[in-house]
Amino acid sequence: MTLLSVLQSSDSLLFLVCLVLGLLVGSFLNVVVYRLPIMMERGWRKECREFLELSADDASADNDDDKPFNLAVPRSACPSCGSQIKAWQNIPVLSWLFLRGKCHSCKARISAEYPVVELLTGLLSLAIAMKFGASLQTCFALIFTWALICLALIDYHTTLLPDSITLPLMWLGLLLSLVPVFVDTQQALVGAAAGYMSLWLVFQTFKLITGKEGMGFGDFKLLAALGAWLGFTQLPLVILLSSLTGAIVGIIMMVAFKHQRDKPIPFGPYLAIAGWVAFMWGDTLVARYYQLLGI
């Protein structure tokens, strides 16, 4: 009996597996969110030194740039005291609760974002399993969900949307359309092109009128990836939901938190949220909208 047949025979087991897997992946996503932007910055500095033909000393570079640093090395450690995090201190959600949100060694506070991300990833993974069941769609929908969570968090913290995530996500969506798993090839190709071009046109128009850049190129690529997965018919819903969410949050931040108008607000998290909502319930939302209009 294969693993798939076992999961197909028991919904409860499938839900438990996806929940636990989501919690574990959420813990890994916390590492990616923290380390990937640093890896990108180090890569940029290295490229600049090579282009300018400068040595590390000439460029006054951080000596840490020469030390191995990736998603696996070095081992996770407390940023305050440097003590390495042991396996029992890295159990998703439970370790944070057991440690009461403090480092075991120095008692420095551990951000609540870590368990929140783990729990969110677990719950969204559970939602995927409940919608698609034990199927090929669930496998790829989980990858789609985890990538969006990672992109949203990185953009929120750094205003960066790494090509190393957005581009593979887009290409995977296009490849899946050949089967198809979610949408057919025509929907995916037009969706990817329309997703990129729609925000590119908004960007160029805004720049022409104001002389400023209203958003980054990473947003274009993310919407292109969403178009590849959802198809072009869902893009209006994604754009509408992300714009409404972004406008509401932006107004709240300016009024309640005195956010300066000239300080950029990342658009990636709103695209990711809207894209996931449309992926899960897009057809239902559109049908309800037409129903309200009496169409």
Backbone torsions as a table, in degrees:
resi	resn	phi	psi	omega
1	MET	NA	126.9	-178.4
2	THR	-80.6	163.8	178.1
3	LEU	-60.3	-40.0	-179.6
4	LEU	-62.0	-42.5	-179.6
5	SER	-66.2	-34.8	177.3
6	VAL	-64.7	-45.1	-179.9
7	LEU	-67.2	-35.0	178.4
8	GLN	-68.2	-26.3	-178.3
9	SER	-82.3	-13.6	-177.7
10	SER	-143.0	107.9	177.4
11	ASP	-63.9	-38.1	-178.8
12	SER	-61.1	-42.7	178.7
13	LEU	-65.4	-42.3	178.2
14	LEU	-59.4	-46.3	-179.1
15	PHE	-63.4	-41.0	-179.9
16	LEU	-64.9	-44.3	-179.9
17	VAL	-61.4	-45.0	-178.9
18	CYS	-68.0	-36.2	178.0
19	LEU	-64.9	-49.0	-179.6
20	VAL	-65.0	-43.4	178.1
21	LEU	-60.5	-41.3	178.3
22	GLY	-63.0	-39.7	177.7
23	LEU	-62.4	-43.2	179.7
24	LEU	-66.1	-43.8	178.5
25	VAL	-64.7	-36.8	177.6
26	GLY	-59.4	-38.5	176.5
27	SER	-63.2	-40.6	177.4
28	PHE	-67.8	-37.0	179.1
29	LEU	-62.4	-34.2	175.5
30	ASN	-59.0	-38.6	177.8
31	VAL	-66.7	-45.0	-179.0
32	VAL	-62.5	-44.2	-178.2
33	VAL	-60.9	-37.5	-179.5
34	TYR	-79.4	-43.2	-169.7
35	ARG	-88.1	-34.7	-174.7
36	LEU	-60.5	-44.9	176.9
37	PRO	-60.3	-36.7	178.0
38	ILE	-66.3	-41.0	177.2
39	MET	-61.7	-39.8	178.6
40	MET	-64.7	-44.2	-179.7
41	GLU	-63.5	-40.7	177.9
42	ARG	-63.8	-39.7	178.0
43	GLY	-63.9	-40.1	178.4
44	TRP	-64.4	-42.9	179.4
45	ARG	-63.0	-40.7	178.9
46	LYS	-63.0	-43.0	179.4
47	GLU	-64.2	-38.8	179.3
48	CYS	-65.3	-42.1	178.8
49	ARG	-63.6	-41.3	180.0
50	GLU	-67.1	-39.8	-179.2
51	PHE	-66.6	-39.2	-179.0
52	LEU	-87.3	-1.1	179.9
53	GLU	56.5	46.9	179.0
54	LEU	-108.4	146.5	171.9
55	SER	-82.0	168.8	179.2
56	ALA	-61.1	-36.4	179.7
57	ASP	-69.0	-42.2	-179.9
58	ASP	-62.4	-36.0	-177.0
59	ALA	-86.1	0.6	-177.9
60	SER	52.6	41.9	-176.5
61	ALA	-76.6	156.9	174.8
62	ASP	-66.5	128.3	-179.2
63	ASN	-61.8	-23.2	179.8
64	ASP	-66.5	-17.7	-179.2
65	ASP	-62.6	-26.0	-177.9
66	ASP	-86.4	-7.8	179.8
67	LYS	-87.5	146.1	179.0
68	PRO	-58.5	131.0	178.6
69	PHE	-151.7	110.8	177.2
70	ASN	-148.9	-162.9	-176.6
71	LEU	-73.9	-13.4	-179.0
72	ALA	-111.5	-28.1	-175.8
73	VAL	-127.9	137.0	-4.1
74	PRO	-78.4	174.7	177.5
75	ARG	-65.4	149.6	-179.9
76	SER	-61.2	138.8	-178.5
77	ALA	-143.8	160.3	177.0
78	CYS	-67.2	128.1	-179.7
79	PRO	-68.9	-17.3	-178.1
80	SER	-86.3	-49.9	-175.6
81	CYS	-110.1	-12.5	178.0
82	GLY	81.4	3.0	179.9
83	SER	-71.1	135.6	-177.8
84	GLN	-68.8	143.3	-179.2
85	ILE	-84.2	121.3	-179.4
86	LYS	-79.6	165.1	-175.8
87	ALA	-58.8	-42.0	-178.1
88	TRP	-70.0	-17.2	177.6
89	GLN	-89.7	1.2	-174.4
90	ASN	-121.2	20.2	176.0
91	ILE	-75.3	125.4	-175.3
92	PRO	-51.8	131.8	176.1
93	VAL	64.9	-52.7	-173.4
94	LEU	-62.7	-41.4	-179.6
95	SER	-63.7	-40.9	179.7
96	TRP	-63.2	-42.1	178.2
97	LEU	-66.3	-43.4	-179.1
98	PHE	-63.5	-40.1	-179.8
99	LEU	-82.2	-2.7	-179.4
100	ARG	58.2	35.8	175.9
101	GLY	69.7	26.3	-179.1
102	LYS	-133.8	151.7	176.9
103	CYS	-62.9	138.2	-179.4
104	HIS	-64.8	-30.0	-175.2
105	SER	-91.2	-53.6	-172.9
106	CYS	-106.1	-4.6	178.6
107	LYS	67.0	16.4	174.6
108	ALA	-68.8	148.9	-176.5
109	ARG	-69.5	139.6	175.0
110	ILE	-104.6	127.3	-176.5
111	SER	-55.1	138.2	177.3
112	ALA	-69.8	-10.7	179.1
113	GLU	-61.1	-34.0	-177.2
114	TYR	-61.2	-54.5	178.0
115	PRO	-67.5	-30.0	179.3
116	VAL	-64.7	-43.8	178.3
117	VAL	-63.5	-42.9	179.2
118	GLU	-61.7	-46.0	-179.2
119	LEU	-67.3	-41.7	178.9
120	LEU	-61.5	-44.9	179.4
121	THR	-62.7	-40.1	178.0
122	GLY	-64.3	-43.8	-177.8
123	LEU	-69.6	-40.2	178.4
124	LEU	-67.7	-34.9	175.7
125	SER	-65.3	-38.9	176.1
126	LEU	-62.7	-42.1	178.8
127	ALA	-61.6	-38.7	177.1
128	ILE	-61.5	-46.0	-179.2
129	ALA	-62.9	-37.8	-179.5
130	MET	-69.1	-30.1	-178.7
131	LYS	-82.2	-45.0	-171.2
132	PHE	-103.0	-13.7	179.9
133	GLY	68.5	-164.7	179.3
134	ALA	-81.2	88.9	-174.3
135	SER	-148.7	170.0	175.0
136	LEU	-62.7	-33.8	179.0
137	GLN	-60.0	-39.2	179.6
138	THR	-61.8	-43.5	-179.4
139	CYS	-56.4	-48.8	-176.8
140	PHE	-79.2	-30.9	176.9
141	ALA	-65.3	-32.7	176.1
142	LEU	-65.5	-43.7	178.0
143	ILE	-61.2	-43.9	178.3
144	PHE	-58.8	-46.0	-178.7
145	THR	-64.7	-46.6	-178.9
146	TRP	-63.7	-38.4	179.4
147	ALA	-64.6	-41.2	-179.8
148	LEU	-66.4	-39.5	177.6
149	ILE	-61.4	-45.5	-179.3
150	CYS	-62.8	-46.5	-179.5
151	LEU	-64.0	-42.6	-179.3
152	ALA	-61.3	-42.9	-178.2
153	LEU	-70.6	-41.8	178.8
154	ILE	-63.6	-43.6	179.6
155	ASP	-65.6	-37.8	178.7
156	TYR	-61.9	-41.1	-176.1
157	HIS	-84.1	-31.6	-169.7
158	THR	-127.2	-7.6	-171.7
159	THR	59.0	30.7	176.5
160	LEU	-117.0	141.8	172.2
161	LEU	-123.7	97.2	-171.8
162	PRO	-60.8	131.5	174.0
163	ASP	-60.2	-28.5	-178.0
164	SER	-66.0	-11.4	175.4
165	ILE	-112.7	-47.0	-174.7
166	THR	-65.2	-43.1	-177.1
167	LEU	-69.2	-47.3	174.3
168	PRO	-59.5	-34.0	178.4
169	LEU	-64.5	-42.3	178.6
170	MET	-64.8	-46.4	-178.3
171	TRP	-65.4	-36.3	177.7
172	LEU	-64.6	-40.8	177.1
173	GLY	-61.4	-40.1	179.4
174	LEU	-67.7	-41.1	179.3
175	LEU	-65.5	-38.9	179.6
176	LEU	-65.3	-25.5	180.0
177	SER	-69.1	-17.1	179.0
178	LEU	-71.7	-20.0	-176.3
179	VAL	-75.3	-51.3	-12.7
180	PRO	-88.7	155.4	178.0
181	VAL	-94.1	-45.0	-179.2
182	PHE	-118.6	-52.9	178.5
183	VAL	-131.6	161.5	-179.3
184	ASP	-79.3	173.7	-173.5
185	THR	-63.2	-39.8	179.6
186	GLN	-62.5	-46.3	178.2
187	GLN	-59.3	-43.6	-176.4
188	ALA	-68.9	-45.3	-178.6
189	LEU	-63.8	-48.4	179.3
190	VAL	-66.1	-37.1	178.9
191	GLY	-62.8	-43.9	179.4
192	ALA	-64.3	-45.5	179.9
193	ALA	-66.0	-44.8	-178.9
194	ALA	-67.1	-36.8	178.6
195	GLY	-61.7	-46.4	-179.7
196	TYR	-67.5	-48.1	-173.9
197	MET	-68.2	-33.5	-177.7
198	SER	-63.0	-47.5	178.7
199	LEU	-74.7	-30.3	176.5
200	TRP	-62.8	-41.3	178.1
201	LEU	-65.7	-40.8	176.3
202	VAL	-61.6	-42.9	178.9
203	PHE	-59.9	-48.6	-177.7
204	GLN	-66.9	-39.0	178.6
205	THR	-65.1	-45.7	179.5
206	PHE	-62.5	-41.1	179.8
207	LYS	-66.6	-37.5	179.6
208	LEU	-66.0	-38.3	-177.0
209	ILE	-79.1	-44.2	-172.4
210	THR	-103.4	-19.1	-175.2
211	GLY	79.1	7.9	-179.3
212	LYS	-119.7	158.3	176.8
213	GLU	-93.3	117.9	-174.3
214	GLY	-82.1	-20.7	-179.8
215	MET	-157.5	170.2	-178.1
216	GLY	-96.0	165.0	-179.7
217	PHE	-68.6	-21.6	176.9
218	GLY	-62.2	-32.1	177.7
219	ASP	-64.5	-39.0	178.6
220	PHE	-60.8	-45.7	-176.3
221	LYS	-67.5	-36.7	178.7
222	LEU	-65.8	-43.4	179.1
223	LEU	-67.6	-32.5	174.8
224	ALA	-63.2	-41.1	177.4
225	ALA	-63.7	-42.1	178.1
226	LEU	-63.1	-39.2	178.0
227	GLY	-64.0	-35.2	179.3
228	ALA	-68.3	-32.4	-178.6
229	TRP	-86.4	-38.4	-173.1
230	LEU	-98.0	-22.0	-173.8
231	GLY	89.6	159.7	-174.8
232	PHE	-68.9	-22.3	-178.1
233	THR	-68.6	-22.0	-179.2
234	GLN	-93.1	-9.0	-176.5
235	LEU	-62.1	-41.5	177.3
236	PRO	-58.0	-39.4	178.7
237	LEU	-65.7	-42.1	179.2
238	VAL	-62.2	-45.5	-179.4
239	ILE	-64.9	-41.8	179.7
240	LEU	-64.2	-49.0	-178.4
241	LEU	-64.0	-43.1	-178.7
242	SER	-67.8	-38.0	179.3
243	SER	-67.3	-44.1	178.8
244	LEU	-63.3	-45.9	179.6
245	THR	-62.8	-45.4	179.3
246	GLY	-62.5	-40.2	179.9
247	ALA	-66.1	-43.8	-179.2
248	ILE	-64.8	-47.7	179.7
249	VAL	-64.6	-40.4	178.8
250	GLY	-61.2	-43.0	178.5
251	ILE	-64.6	-43.0	179.1
252	ILE	-61.7	-43.1	-179.3
253	MET	-65.0	-38.7	-180.0
254	MET	-72.0	-37.4	-176.8
255	VAL	-81.8	-49.9	-173.3
256	ALA	-85.7	-35.1	-174.8
257	PHE	-111.8	9.5	176.7
258	LYS	55.2	38.8	178.5
259	HIS	-68.8	128.0	-178.1
260	GLN	-69.3	138.7	-176.2
261	ARG	-65.5	-29.4	-178.7
262	ASP	-84.4	-2.9	177.9
263	LYS	-89.3	124.2	-173.9
264	PRO	-66.0	143.3	174.2
265	ILE	-110.8	121.5	-177.8
266	PRO	-61.2	135.3	-178.5
267	PHE	-94.6	-17.5	-177.5
268	GLY	-56.3	-45.0	179.9
269	PRO	-59.3	-36.2	-179.5
270	TYR	-72.8	-36.3	174.4
271	LEU	-63.4	-42.6	-179.1
272	ALA	-64.1	-44.4	179.4
273	ILE	-63.4	-47.9	-179.6
274	ALA	-63.1	-40.1	179.6
275	GLY	-63.7	-40.3	-179.8
276	TRP	-69.7	-40.8	178.1
277	VAL	-62.5	-43.9	178.6
278	ALA	-65.6	-36.1	178.9
279	PHE	-63.2	-38.8	-176.4
280	MET	-84.9	-42.8	-170.7
281	TRP	-134.0	20.8	-175.8
282	GLY	-57.4	-48.9	-178.4
283	ASP	-62.2	-38.9	179.5
284	THR	-66.5	-42.4	-179.7
285	LEU	-64.9	-42.7	179.3
286	VAL	-64.9	-41.6	179.0
287	ALA	-63.0	-41.6	177.9
288	ARG	-64.5	-37.9	179.3
289	TYR	-63.5	-46.1	177.5
290	TYR	-64.4	-33.4	178.7
291	GLN	-65.4	-41.6	178.1
292	LEU	-64.3	-33.8	178.9
293	LEU	-80.9	-8.6	179.9
294	GLY	76.0	25.4	-179.6
295	ILE	-94.7	NA	NA
